[in-house]
């Protein structure tokens, strides 16, 4: 775990207690908050940065994971059937731009998210950051 207050990361804003989840709620994570005590951090919500509102209809990856979405082989579709792939990709690119502008090499991201997830299904933003050498830790 990073131990220097000079180290920086980006973090899923919902994990910090901000109400940015699809349902308008937050998902504060005690482990994440403890890790952030030793870091400078920038909270991000890829879905908001991509232009989606909060609250918003829940969405899932369809036809593949985040890498497949970025390659144009899969999509992100809401529970109501709306294609929000463009917004998810735009949000991922915005997060990458923030990370690169701030020379950030670490992301603390929300598990089971079509944007930020890592283990159950790789999200769009997580995939893009990994492609650019940014370490992603799922919480």
Secondary structure, DSSP 8 states (H G I E B T S, - for coil): ----TT-EEEEEGGGGT-S-STTS-----HHHHHHHTTSEEEEE-HHHHTT--SS---EEEESS-HHHHHTTS-EEEETTS-B-HHHHHHHHHHHHHHHHHTT--EEEE-TT-TTT--SSS--HHHHHHHHTT-EEEE-
